[in-house]
Amino acid sequence: MTMKVNKFSSHAKHKQQNTSTHHRLTNRHKKCKLKKVSLQNACTGTAKLEQHLTKKEKPRLKRLKKSYAKPVIVNPETRFSEEEQDKAASGGFTHVHTNGDTELEGSSNSEDSQEWNAYANSVLQNGTESLTSPDADQVDKDGLKYHAQLDHTRNRAVLVMQQDQTLCFRGKCLLTCLYGRVDVLGFTIEEGQQPYPLFSPPSHCPLTITALGNNASSNKNKKEGRLEAKAIVRRYLSLEPCKRLINEVDSNSCVMLLEPLDTPLTRLLTSFTELREIFGINLLELRSQAAIHNPALSAVGVTALRQPCALGLMMSHSYKEALDSLLSAWAGEFDRCPIIIVCGAKNCGKSTFNRHLINSLLNQTASVEYLECDLGQTEFTPAGCLSLNTVTEPLLGPPFTHLRDPDHMVYYGQAECQTDIDRYLESLKYLWRHCSGESPVIINTMGWIKGHGLQILIDLIRLFSVTHVVQLTCEDTPQCQLFTPDFLKTTHGWQTHPPTPSTLTEAPANNLAVRSYVFLNIISEFEGAGKSGEMRFQRSNELRDLALLAYFSKMQSPEPGPMRPLHCFIPYQVPHSSVAIGVVHCEVSPNHILYTVNASLVGLCCLSEKVSGTGGPVLLSQTPICQCVGLGVIRGVDMARGLYFLVTPVSPSVLKHVNCLLVGQITLPIEQLTMQYGAEAELPYVTSDYSFELTGAGKIQIYKGLLRRCFIK
């Protein structure tokens, strides 16, 4: 069989190709014209719809808008101490191999150490260089699930999350919800509300942003919602970043604006060498390679975490049940405002539960009253203060990030109350008399639950007529008796006693000891429950120092610039005869009282009676229980002119009512004494050539974090 082949001349073939090509181009040009016209019509309709949707009235603000200073463009790289940088860069951490042997520090020839070296350099450079380890593809894959684009001109990022998606992170940022709703530690942030500062340092459990989708009460259909969300993205991003992000937007998406958070607090803390990585990742997360590479998030100070470090807040079944029960109590199950006391041993999650409960209540009410009974780990003030606070804003960070001036405060002057329990209880009674009772009340207690601490808790339950007792316990840690109503019927407190049979029959309604309450027991199941924190910034003394540094950061300028130490601020001159002086934690000879006061932290208090002296200092015979308006530092004492030199962030309008200075056991952080920039020659109040024979001199005590022998496994 032969194949028939048609031959064409080269000229005819070329002519036919030109004709075919011209025909195809003509048809394609016609189709493009048709498509262009149809796209123009569609774009015109879409633009009109988007314009109509964007002109719709936004929901009313849930809170009053608060102004935050716009930050300058800063280098958002994750910071670590020099020791950790050297270890990370050299692969100095110990690696475990499959055969059970370990590699000695300093060996950098193994494949594991090379991977660690590449990863550590990438983290320290904040993702500016690509990862070279074999896990680089996995890192990029995890980073792609967070759809964020950076606006380089204004140094802000737009993040799009789908419904029920979560972002567990370290760092700090200013979050504004542009579309949809998100949940952060129990508080719901909706579109149209003010921006909220988020702090997630390694000292506490990492924060988690959960996308809740669009508001169910909205009348918009899916198409209108999708077009409105896309219009919002176009408003905040330029053309190229918008193209990369616009396809991820849906009607149930949540669109957020993330901005760098630069405040006097953050600048002061990161100015100290020991606190440079206070908003970075901890050493455990660094070793686990938990940081996800996402340049847009990193540029605004957010480091996303991957599993297993991205668990966030671990809520047990009993935790959720207790939270739901307390929220239902405020919703109307009780005829009066709930009074909730939260108790438990140390490190069982009381403070985190309190913040979660406050945030959840703020979704339903305008304010929550908070009575602080824990002297060592306070929520809104430096340590050593008992206070009553009215909370109107969510708590989206650890205590040192949201200090505020309380409504009423008493300066106790110590981190514990064993030396004077009666003064402790009388101070709390003084604060309780100012409680309004118009909002739900949360009472925070100490982690001292044995011996006299148990008696104090029993007194608090009886004196404050609580409606709910929430007790947090840990399965692996021995706990005290549960504070059930039956237990209180037979147990003595420090000042109160159980009812007798005669009192039960006479007036049971007015007897403090027989009033019943709802008991809720929470089993804490998070990792490390009941155990003291072993990592940096997790020890109680470090948290107290952070609170004091945060308190005095109010004196810094709101504008970016160098941080000023305490000796650079102009002090107030206070005459000796106008204020009374007292030492609350020990007995001091009158001849040595001024040595004690100099360079000390003092409580600024207001006595009801007038103070007047005749030349010398006015000394108190006993410690008063009175209103405290803040703290200050006696920078110096001028005996010739009879003056105290006082440095404090308290405003002059409030300071004019102060007529009493109380010196306690709470001391200034070591960083404020040893890192006084700008001081010439020797640092004020600090010297290496000291003498114990000099009155008032002593060696600075440094906490090294060593465990007692009985706690070493």
C-alpha positions as CSV (number, residue, x, y, z in Angstrom):
1,M,0.0,0.0,0.0
2,T,1.4,3.3,-1.0
3,M,0.9,6.6,0.9
4,K,-0.4,9.5,-1.2
5,V,1.5,12.7,-0.6
6,N,0.4,16.1,-1.9
7,K,3.2,18.4,-2.7
8,F,3.0,22.1,-2.5
9,S,5.4,24.7,-3.7
10,S,7.2,26.8,-1.1
11,H,5.6,30.0,-2.4
12,A,2.0,28.5,-2.1
13,K,2.8,27.0,1.3
14,H,4.1,30.3,2.6
15,K,1.1,32.1,1.3
16,Q,-1.3,29.7,2.9
17,Q,0.5,30.1,6.3
18,N,0.2,33.8,6.1
19,T,-3.5,33.6,5.3
20,S,-4.1,31.2,8.2
21,T,-2.1,33.3,10.6
22,H,-3.9,36.5,9.6
23,H,-7.3,34.8,10.0
24,R,-6.4,33.6,13.5
25,L,-5.1,37.0,14.6
26,T,-8.3,38.7,13.3
27,N,-10.5,36.2,15.1
28,R,-8.4,36.6,18.3
29,H,-8.6,40.4,18.1
30,K,-12.4,40.2,17.7
31,K,-12.7,37.9,20.7
32,C,-10.4,40.2,22.8
33,K,-12.7,43.2,21.9
34,L,-15.7,41.2,23.0
35,K,-14.1,40.1,26.2
36,K,-12.8,43.6,26.9
37,V,-16.3,45.1,26.5
38,S,-17.8,42.4,28.8
39,L,-15.1,42.8,31.4
40,Q,-15.6,46.6,31.4
41,N,-19.3,46.2,31.9
42,A,-18.7,43.6,34.7
43,C,-16.0,45.8,36.4
44,T,-18.4,48.8,36.2
45,G,-21.1,46.8,38.0
46,T,-18.7,45.4,40.5
47,A,-17.2,48.8,41.3
48,K,-20.6,50.2,41.8
49,L,-21.6,47.4,44.1
50,E,-18.3,47.7,46.1
51,Q,-18.8,51.4,46.3
52,H,-22.3,50.9,47.6
53,L,-21.2,48.3,50.2
54,T,-18.3,50.3,51.5
55,K,-20.6,53.3,52.0
56,K,-22.7,51.2,54.4
57,E,-22.7,52.3,57.9
58,K,-20.3,50.3,60.1
59,P,-21.4,48.8,63.4
60,R,-21.1,51.0,66.3
61,L,-18.0,50.8,68.4
62,K,-18.0,48.5,71.2
63,R,-15.4,50.6,73.1
64,L,-14.3,54.2,73.0
65,K,-11.5,54.6,70.5
66,K,-8.1,54.8,72.1
67,S,-5.2,56.5,70.4
68,Y,-1.9,54.7,70.0
69,A,1.3,56.4,68.9
70,K,2.1,55.4,65.3
71,P,5.4,53.6,65.4
72,V,8.3,54.3,63.2
73,I,9.6,51.6,60.9
74,V,11.8,49.5,63.0
75,N,13.9,46.4,62.5
76,P,11.6,43.6,63.6
77,E,14.2,40.9,63.9
78,T,13.9,38.4,66.7
79,R,16.5,39.2,69.3
80,F,18.4,36.8,71.5
81,S,21.0,37.1,74.1
82,E,24.7,37.0,73.0
83,E,25.1,33.6,74.7
84,E,22.2,32.1,72.8
85,Q,23.3,33.6,69.5
86,D,26.7,32.1,69.9
87,K,25.3,28.7,70.7
88,A,22.8,28.9,67.9
89,A,25.3,30.1,65.3
90,S,27.9,27.4,66.3
91,G,25.4,24.6,66.7
92,G,26.4,24.4,70.3
93,F,23.3,22.7,71.6
94,T,23.4,19.0,72.3
95,H,21.9,16.8,69.5
96,V,20.5,13.3,70.1
97,H,21.1,10.6,67.5
98,T,19.1,7.5,66.7
99,N,21.6,5.2,68.4
100,G,21.1,7.0,71.7
101,D,24.6,8.7,71.7
102,T,25.0,12.4,72.0
103,E,27.2,14.8,70.1
104,L,29.6,16.9,72.0
105,E,29.2,20.7,71.9
106,G,31.4,22.5,69.5
107,S,31.2,19.8,66.8
108,S,29.9,21.3,63.6
109,N,30.7,18.6,61.1
110,S,27.6,16.5,61.5
111,E,24.5,16.9,59.3
112,D,22.3,17.8,62.3
113,S,24.5,20.6,63.4
114,Q,24.6,22.0,59.9
115,E,20.8,22.1,59.7
116,W,20.6,23.7,63.1
117,N,23.2,26.3,62.1
118,A,21.3,27.2,59.0
119,Y,18.0,27.4,60.8
120,A,19.4,29.5,63.7
121,N,21.0,32.0,61.3
122,S,17.7,32.3,59.4
123,V,15.7,33.0,62.7
124,L,18.3,35.5,63.9
125,Q,18.1,37.3,60.5
126,N,14.3,37.3,60.8
127,G,13.8,35.3,57.6
128,T,15.7,37.7,55.3
129,E,17.6,34.7,53.9
130,S,16.2,31.5,52.5
131,L,16.5,28.4,54.6
132,T,19.1,25.9,53.4
133,S,18.2,22.9,55.7
134,P,16.3,19.9,54.3
135,D,13.2,21.1,56.2
136,A,13.0,24.4,54.2
137,D,10.2,23.1,52.0
138,Q,8.2,22.3,55.1
139,V,8.8,25.7,56.6
140,D,7.6,27.4,53.4
141,K,4.6,25.2,53.3
142,D,3.6,26.1,56.9
143,G,4.2,29.8,56.2
144,L,1.9,29.7,53.1
145,K,-1.1,28.7,55.2
146,Y,-1.1,32.2,56.7
147,H,-2.1,34.5,53.9
148,A,-0.5,37.9,54.7
149,Q,0.9,40.6,52.6
150,L,3.0,43.6,53.7
151,D,2.4,47.2,52.8
152,H,6.0,48.4,52.6
153,T,5.2,52.1,52.4
154,R,3.4,52.1,55.8
155,N,5.0,49.1,57.3
156,R,1.8,47.2,58.1
157,A,0.5,43.8,57.0
158,V,-3.0,42.6,56.0
159,L,-3.8,39.1,57.2
160,V,-6.6,37.0,55.8
161,M,-7.8,34.0,57.8
162,Q,-10.6,31.5,57.0
163,Q,-13.3,30.6,59.5
164,D,-12.0,28.5,62.4
165,Q,-8.4,29.0,61.3
166,T,-6.0,29.8,64.2
167,L,-2.7,31.7,64.5
168,C,-0.6,31.0,67.6
169,F,2.3,33.4,67.8
170,R,5.0,35.1,69.8
171,G,5.7,38.8,69.6
172,K,3.6,41.9,69.8
173,C,1.4,43.9,67.4
174,L,-1.5,46.2,67.1
175,L,-4.5,44.3,65.6
176,T,-7.5,45.9,63.9
177,C,-10.3,43.8,62.6
178,L,-11.3,45.1,59.1
179,Y,-13.8,42.4,58.2
180,G,-15.4,39.6,60.1
181,R,-14.7,38.6,63.8
182,V,-11.8,37.1,65.6
183,D,-11.3,35.8,69.1
184,V,-8.2,36.4,71.3
185,L,-8.2,34.9,74.8
186,G,-12.0,34.9,75.1
187,F,-12.6,38.5,73.8
188,T,-14.3,38.9,70.4
189,I,-12.9,41.7,68.2
190,E,-15.2,42.8,65.4
191,E,-15.0,45.1,62.4
192,G,-15.4,48.7,63.3
193,Q,-13.8,48.5,66.7
194,Q,-10.7,50.2,67.9
195,P,-7.2,48.6,67.4
196,Y,-6.1,46.4,70.3
197,P,-2.5,45.7,71.4
198,L,-1.5,42.1,71.6
199,F,1.5,40.9,73.6
200,S,2.7,37.3,73.5
201,P,6.1,37.1,75.3
202,P,7.8,33.9,76.2
203,S,7.0,34.5,79.9
204,H,3.4,33.3,79.4
205,C,1.3,31.0,77.2
206,P,1.4,32.2,73.6
207,L,-1.7,34.1,72.3
208,T,-3.9,32.5,69.7
209,I,-6.0,34.5,67.1
210,T,-9.0,32.4,66.1
211,A,-11.1,33.5,63.1
212,L,-14.8,33.4,63.8
213,G,-16.0,34.3,60.3
214,N,-18.6,36.9,59.4
215,N,-21.2,38.2,61.8
216,A,-24.2,35.9,61.7
217,S,-26.6,38.8,62.3
218,S,-25.4,40.5,59.1
219,N,-27.9,40.9,56.3
220,K,-25.3,40.5,53.5
221,N,-25.4,37.5,51.3
222,K,-22.2,35.6,50.3
223,K,-21.6,37.6,47.2
224,E,-22.0,41.0,48.9
225,G,-19.8,39.9,51.8
226,R,-17.0,38.6,49.4
227,L,-17.1,41.9,47.4
228,E,-17.0,44.0,50.5
229,A,-14.0,42.0,51.9
230,K,-12.1,42.3,48.6
231,A,-12.8,46.1,48.6
232,I,-11.3,46.4,52.0
233,V,-8.2,44.5,51.0
234,R,-7.8,46.8,47.9
235,R,-8.1,49.8,50.2
236,Y,-5.1,48.8,52.4
237,L,-2.7,47.3,49.9
238,S,-1.0,48.4,46.7
239,L,-1.6,46.6,43.4
240,E,1.0,43.8,43.5
241,P,0.4,42.6,47.2
242,C,-3.4,42.9,46.6
243,K,-3.2,40.6,43.6
244,R,-1.5,37.9,45.7
245,L,-4.0,38.2,48.5
246,I,-7.3,38.9,46.8
247,N,-8.0,35.3,45.7
248,E,-7.9,34.1,49.3
249,V,-10.8,36.3,50.4
250,D,-14.2,34.8,50.8
251,S,-17.5,35.8,52.4
252,N,-16.5,34.0,55.7
253,S,-13.0,35.3,55.7
254,C,-11.6,37.5,58.4
255,V,-9.4,40.4,57.3
256,M,-7.1,41.9,59.9
257,L,-4.6,44.8,59.9
258,L,-1.4,44.1,61.8
259,E,0.9,47.0,62.7
260,P,4.2,47.1,64.7
261,L,3.6,48.0,68.4
262,D,6.2,50.5,69.5
263,T,5.4,52.0,73.0
264,P,7.5,53.4,75.8
265,L,7.1,50.1,77.6
266,T,8.4,48.0,74.7
267,R,11.3,50.4,74.1
268,L,12.3,50.5,77.7
269,L,12.3,46.7,78.2
270,T,14.2,46.0,75.0
271,S,16.8,48.6,75.9
272,F,18.2,46.4,78.6
273,T,20.6,43.7,77.5
274,E,19.0,41.0,79.6
275,L,15.6,41.8,78.2
276,R,16.3,42.1,74.5
277,E,14.4,38.9,73.6
278,I,11.4,39.6,75.9
279,F,9.1,39.6,72.9
280,G,10.9,36.8,71.0
281,I,10.6,33.0,71.2
282,N,11.9,31.0,74.1
283,L,14.7,28.5,74.1
284,L,12.4,25.5,73.9
285,E,10.7,26.9,70.8
286,L,14.0,27.7,69.3
287,R,15.3,24.2,69.8
288,S,12.0,22.7,68.4
289,Q,12.3,24.9,65.3
290,A,8.8,26.1,66.0
291,A,9.1,29.5,64.3
292,I,7.3,29.6,60.9
293,H,8.9,31.7,58.2
294,N,6.5,34.3,57.0
295,P,8.1,37.6,56.0
296,A,4.9,39.7,56.2
297,L,4.1,38.7,59.7
298,S,7.8,38.9,60.9
299,A,8.0,42.5,59.5
300,V,5.3,43.6,62.0
301,G,6.8,41.7,65.0
302,V,4.7,38.5,64.9
303,T,6.4,35.0,64.8
304,A,3.9,32.3,64.0
305,L,4.4,29.0,65.8
306,R,4.0,25.4,64.5
307,Q,3.1,22.3,66.5
308,P,3.7,21.1,69.1
309,C,4.5,24.6,70.4
310,A,1.3,26.1,68.8
311,L,-1.1,24.6,71.3
312,G,-1.9,28.0,72.9
313,L,-4.2,28.0,75.9
314,M,-5.0,24.4,77.0
315,M,-8.5,24.2,78.3
316,S,-9.6,21.1,80.0
317,H,-13.3,19.9,80.0
318,S,-13.7,21.2,83.6
319,Y,-12.2,24.5,82.6
320,K,-14.8,25.0,79.8
321,E,-17.7,23.9,82.0
322,A,-16.7,26.3,84.8
323,L,-16.3,29.2,82.3
324,D,-19.7,28.5,80.8
325,S,-21.3,28.3,84.2
326,L,-19.9,31.7,85.3
327,L,-21.0,33.4,82.0
328,S,-24.5,31.9,82.5
329,A,-24.6,33.3,86.1
330,W,-24.1,36.8,84.7
331,A,-26.6,36.3,81.9
332,G,-29.4,36.0,84.5
333,E,-29.4,32.8,86.5
334,F,-28.7,34.8,89.7
335,D,-30.7,37.6,91.3
336,R,-27.6,39.6,92.1
337,C,-24.2,40.2,90.5
338,P,-21.9,37.2,90.8
339,I,-19.0,37.5,93.2
340,I,-16.4,35.0,92.0
341,I,-13.3,34.0,94.1
342,V,-10.6,32.1,92.2
343,C,-8.1,30.1,94.3
344,G,-5.6,27.3,94.0
345,A,-1.9,26.5,94.4
346,K,0.9,28.3,92.7
347,N,1.4,27.9,88.9
348,C,-2.0,26.2,88.4
349,G,-3.3,28.8,86.0
350,K,-5.3,31.2,88.2
351,S,-4.1,34.4,86.5
352,T,-4.7,33.1,83.0
353,F,-8.2,31.9,83.9
354,N,-9.0,35.3,85.4
355,R,-7.9,37.1,82.2
356,H,-9.9,34.7,80.1
357,L,-13.0,35.2,82.3
358,I,-12.7,39.0,82.3
359,N,-12.4,39.0,78.5
360,S,-15.4,36.7,78.1
361,L,-17.5,38.9,80.5
362,L,-16.5,42.0,78.6
363,N,-18.3,40.6,75.6
364,Q,-21.6,40.9,77.6
365,T,-21.0,43.8,80.0
366,A,-19.3,47.1,79.9
367,S,-17.1,46.6,83.1
368,V,-15.9,44.0,85.5
369,E,-14.7,44.7,89.1
370,Y,-11.4,43.0,90.1
371,L,-10.2,42.7,93.7
372,E,-6.5,41.9,93.9
373,C,-5.6,39.9,96.9
374,D,-2.3,38.4,95.6
375,L,0.6,40.5,96.8
376,G,3.3,38.7,94.8
377,Q,1.8,38.3,91.3
378,T,-0.5,41.4,90.9
379,E,-2.4,42.0,87.6
380,F,-2.7,45.8,87.4
381,T,-0.1,47.2,89.8
382,P,3.5,46.5,90.9
383,A,4.0,43.8,93.6
384,G,3.2,44.7,97.2
385,C,-0.1,46.4,96.4
386,L,-3.7,45.4,97.2
387,S,-6.2,47.1,94.8
388,L,-9.7,47.3,93.5
389,N,-10.0,47.9,89.8
390,T,-12.8,48.5,87.3
391,V,-11.8,46.7,84.1
392,T,-13.3,48.1,80.8
393,E,-10.7,46.9,78.3
394,P,-9.7,43.3,77.4
395,L,-6.5,41.9,78.8
396,L,-4.6,40.6,75.8
397,G,-1.2,40.1,77.4
398,P,0.6,39.3,80.7
399,P,0.2,41.6,83.7
400,F,3.2,43.9,83.0
401,T,1.7,44.9,79.6
402,H,-1.5,46.4,81.0
403,L,-0.7,48.1,84.2
404,R,-3.2,50.9,85.1
405,D,-4.2,53.2,88.0
406,P,-6.6,51.3,90.2
407,D,-9.8,52.9,91.7
408,H,-8.5,52.2,95.2
409,M,-5.2,50.8,96.4
410,V,-3.4,50.0,99.7
411,Y,0.3,49.7,99.8
412,Y,1.2,46.6,101.9
413,G,4.9,46.8,101.0
414,Q,5.7,43.1,100.9
415,A,5.2,40.2,98.4
416,E,3.9,38.0,101.3
417,C,1.6,38.5,104.3
418,Q,2.9,36.0,106.9
419,T,4.4,38.8,109.1
420,D,1.1,40.7,109.5
421,I,-2.0,38.8,108.5
422,D,-4.4,41.1,110.4
423,R,-3.2,44.1,108.5
424,Y,-3.6,42.2,105.3
425,L,-7.2,41.3,106.0
426,E,-8.0,44.7,107.3
427,S,-6.6,46.2,104.1
428,L,-8.9,44.0,102.0
429,K,-11.9,45.0,104.1
430,Y,-11.0,48.6,103.5
431,L,-11.0,48.0,99.7
432,W,-14.2,45.9,99.8
433,R,-16.2,48.8,101.2
434,H,-15.6,50.6,97.9
435,C,-17.0,47.8,95.8
436,S,-20.1,49.0,93.9
437,G,-21.8,45.7,93.4
438,E,-23.2,46.8,90.0
439,S,-20.8,44.6,87.9
440,P,-19.5,41.1,88.3
441,V,-16.7,40.9,90.8
442,I,-13.6,38.6,90.4
443,I,-11.4,38.1,93.5
444,N,-7.8,36.9,92.8
445,T,-6.1,35.1,95.7
446,M,-2.6,34.0,96.6
447,G,-1.1,30.6,95.9
448,W,-0.7,30.0,99.6
449,I,-3.3,27.3,100.4
450,K,-1.8,25.6,103.4
451,G,-1.6,26.5,107.1
452,H,-2.4,30.1,107.7
453,G,-3.0,30.6,104.0
454,L,-5.9,28.1,104.2
455,Q,-7.4,30.1,107.0
456,I,-7.0,33.4,105.1
457,L,-8.9,31.8,102.1
458,I,-11.7,30.7,104.4
459,D,-12.0,34.3,105.8
460,L,-12.2,35.8,102.3
461,I,-15.0,33.4,101.2
462,R,-17.0,34.4,104.3
463,L,-16.2,38.1,104.5
464,F,-17.0,38.8,100.8
465,S,-20.2,36.8,100.6
466,V,-19.1,35.1,97.4
467,T,-21.5,33.4,95.0
468,H,-19.0,31.2,93.2
469,V,-15.8,29.5,94.4
470,V,-13.5,28.4,91.6
471,Q,-10.7,26.1,92.7
472,L,-7.9,25.1,90.3
473,T,-6.1,21.9,91.1
474,C,-3.4,19.8,89.4
475,E,-3.6,16.0,89.3
476,D,0.1,15.4,89.7
477,T,0.5,17.9,92.6
478,P,-0.8,17.3,96.2
479,Q,-3.5,19.8,97.0
480,C,-5.4,20.9,100.0
481,Q,-8.9,20.2,100.9
482,L,-11.6,21.3,98.4
483,F,-13.4,24.5,99.5
484,T,-16.9,23.0,99.3
485,P,-19.8,24.6,101.3
486,D,-19.7,21.6,103.6
487,F,-16.0,22.0,104.3
488,L,-16.5,25.7,105.4
489,K,-19.3,24.7,107.8
490,T,-16.7,23.0,110.1
491,T,-13.5,24.9,109.4
492,H,-12.0,27.9,111.3
493,G,-10.5,30.9,109.5
494,W,-8.0,33.4,110.8
495,Q,-10.7,35.8,111.9
496,T,-13.9,33.9,111.3
497,H,-15.3,30.8,112.8
498,P,-17.8,28.1,111.7
499,P,-21.5,28.5,112.8
500,T,-22.7,26.9,116.0
501,P,-26.0,25.1,116.2
502,S,-27.6,28.0,118.0
503,T,-26.6,30.5,115.3
504,L,-28.0,28.3,112.6
505,T,-31.4,28.3,114.2
506,E,-31.4,32.0,115.2
507,A,-30.5,34.0,112.1
508,P,-29.2,31.8,109.2
509,A,-29.8,34.5,106.6
510,N,-27.5,37.0,108.2
511,N,-24.7,34.6,109.3
512,L,-21.6,34.9,107.1
513,A,-20.6,31.3,107.8
514,V,-23.8,29.7,106.5
515,R,-24.3,31.5,103.2
516,S,-24.0,29.0,100.4
517,Y,-22.3,29.3,97.1
518,V,-21.6,27.4,93.9
519,F,-18.4,25.4,94.0
520,L,-16.5,24.8,90.7
521,N,-13.4,22.6,90.5
522,I,-11.1,23.0,87.5
523,I,-8.4,20.3,86.8
524,S,-5.5,22.1,85.1
525,E,-4.1,19.8,82.4
526,F,-1.6,22.1,80.6
527,E,2.1,21.1,80.5
528,G,4.0,22.2,83.7
529,A,0.8,22.7,85.8
530,G,1.7,23.0,89.4
531,K,5.4,23.4,88.8
532,S,7.5,26.6,88.9
533,G,8.7,28.0,85.6
534,E,12.2,27.1,84.8
535,M,12.8,29.2,81.8
536,R,13.7,32.9,81.6
537,F,11.0,35.5,82.4
538,Q,8.9,32.8,84.1
539,R,10.1,33.1,87.7
540,S,8.1,35.1,90.1
541,N,10.9,37.5,91.0
542,E,11.5,38.3,87.3
543,L,7.8,39.0,86.7
544,R,7.8,41.4,89.7
545,D,10.8,43.2,88.2
546,L,9.0,43.4,84.8
547,A,6.0,45.0,86.5
548,L,8.1,47.7,88.2
549,L,9.9,48.4,84.9
550,A,6.6,48.7,83.1
551,Y,5.3,51.1,85.9
552,F,8.2,53.5,85.5
553,S,8.1,53.3,81.7
554,K,5.2,55.8,82.0
555,M,7.8,58.5,82.6
556,Q,9.5,57.9,79.2
557,S,8.7,60.1,76.3
558,P,5.9,58.7,74.0
559,E,8.1,59.6,71.0
560,P,10.9,57.3,69.8
561,G,14.3,58.1,71.2
562,P,16.9,57.0,73.8
563,M,15.6,55.8,77.1
564,R,16.3,57.9,80.2
565,P,17.4,56.3,83.5
566,L,15.8,57.5,86.8
567,H,18.6,59.9,87.6
568,C,17.9,61.9,84.5
569,F,14.4,62.9,85.5
570,I,13.8,66.2,87.4
571,P,12.6,65.2,90.9
572,Y,9.9,66.8,93.0
573,Q,11.1,68.6,96.2
574,V,9.1,67.4,99.2
575,P,9.7,69.2,102.6
576,H,10.4,66.9,105.5
577,S,7.6,68.5,107.6
578,S,4.9,68.0,105.0
579,V,4.9,64.1,104.8
580,A,5.1,61.3,107.4
581,I,7.6,58.5,106.9
582,G,7.0,54.9,107.9
583,V,8.7,51.5,107.3
584,V,6.2,48.7,107.0
585,H,8.2,45.5,107.0
586,C,10.6,45.9,109.9
587,E,11.6,48.0,112.9
588,V,14.1,50.8,112.1
589,S,15.8,53.1,114.6
590,P,14.7,56.8,114.2
591,N,18.4,57.7,113.7
592,H,18.6,55.4,110.7
593,I,15.3,56.1,109.1
594,L,16.7,58.5,106.4
595,Y,19.3,55.9,105.5
596,T,16.5,53.5,104.8
597,V,14.5,55.9,102.8
598,N,17.3,57.0,100.5
599,A,17.2,55.3,97.1
600,S,14.2,53.3,98.1
601,L,10.9,52.5,96.5
602,V,8.0,54.2,98.5
603,G,4.3,54.1,98.4
604,L,2.6,57.5,98.0
605,C,-0.3,57.5,100.5
606,C,-2.9,59.9,101.7
607,L,-3.7,60.1,105.4
608,S,-7.0,61.4,106.5
609,E,-5.4,63.7,109.2
610,K,-3.1,66.6,108.5
611,V,0.7,66.1,108.9
612,S,2.9,68.8,110.3
613,G,6.4,68.8,111.7
614,T,8.9,71.1,113.3
615,G,12.0,70.8,111.2
616,G,13.0,67.1,111.3
617,P,11.3,64.2,109.6
618,V,7.8,63.1,110.8
619,L,7.8,59.4,111.8
620,L,4.8,57.1,112.0
621,S,4.3,55.1,115.2
622,Q,2.2,52.4,113.4
623,T,1.5,51.5,109.8
624,P,-1.7,53.1,108.5
625,I,-4.3,51.5,106.2
626,C,-5.1,54.3,103.7
627,Q,-5.4,55.2,100.1
628,C,-2.2,54.8,98.0
629,V,-2.1,56.7,94.7
630,G,1.1,55.3,93.2
631,L,4.8,54.5,93.8
632,G,7.9,56.6,93.6
633,V,11.7,56.6,94.3
634,I,13.4,58.8,96.9
635,R,16.3,59.9,94.7
636,G,18.1,61.8,97.5
637,V,17.7,63.4,100.9
638,D,18.9,67.0,101.6
639,M,19.3,67.3,105.4
640,A,20.5,71.0,105.2
641,R,17.3,72.2,103.4
642,G,15.1,69.5,104.9
643,L,14.0,68.1,101.5
644,Y,13.2,64.7,99.9
645,F,13.8,64.4,96.2
646,L,11.1,62.2,94.7
647,V,10.9,60.7,91.2
648,T,7.4,59.3,90.2
649,P,5.1,59.0,87.2
650,V,2.2,60.2,89.3
651,S,0.8,63.5,88.0
652,P,1.2,66.7,90.1
653,S,-2.5,67.1,90.5
654,V,-2.7,63.8,92.4
655,L,0.6,64.2,94.1
656,K,-0.5,67.3,96.0
657,H,-2.8,65.1,98.2
658,V,0.1,62.8,99.3
659,N,1.2,63.3,102.9
660,C,2.7,59.9,103.7
661,L,5.6,57.9,102.3
662,L,5.7,54.1,103.2
663,V,8.9,52.1,102.7
664,G,8.4,48.4,102.1
665,Q,10.4,45.3,101.2
666,I,9.8,45.7,97.5
667,T,13.1,46.9,95.9
668,L,14.0,48.4,92.5
669,P,14.9,46.0,89.7
670,I,18.6,45.4,89.4
671,E,18.5,46.6,85.8
672,Q,17.5,50.1,86.9
673,L,20.5,50.4,89.1
674,T,23.2,48.6,87.1
675,M,22.2,50.0,83.7
676,Q,22.0,53.8,84.1
677,Y,23.0,55.1,80.8
678,G,24.5,58.6,80.7
679,A,25.9,58.5,84.2
680,E,29.5,59.8,84.5
681,A,32.1,58.0,86.6
682,E,30.5,55.7,89.1
683,L,26.8,54.7,88.9
684,P,24.5,56.4,91.4
685,Y,23.8,54.1,94.5
686,V,26.0,51.3,93.0
687,T,29.6,50.7,93.8
688,S,32.0,47.8,93.9
689,D,34.0,49.3,96.8
690,Y,31.5,49.1,99.6
691,S,31.8,48.5,103.3
692,F,29.3,46.6,105.5
693,E,30.3,49.0,108.3
694,L,28.6,51.8,106.5
695,T,25.0,52.2,107.6
696,G,22.5,51.4,104.9
697,A,25.1,49.6,102.6
698,G,24.7,46.0,101.5
699,K,25.4,43.6,98.7
700,I,22.9,43.3,95.8
701,Q,21.1,40.0,96.0
702,I,21.0,38.2,92.6
703,Y,18.6,35.4,92.0
704,K,20.3,32.6,90.1
705,G,17.3,30.3,89.6
706,L,18.9,27.4,91.5
707,L,16.5,24.7,92.7
708,R,16.5,23.3,96.2
709,R,17.8,19.9,96.7
710,C,14.4,18.4,97.4
711,F,13.0,19.6,94.1
712,I,15.9,18.2,91.9
713,K,14.7,15.1,90.1
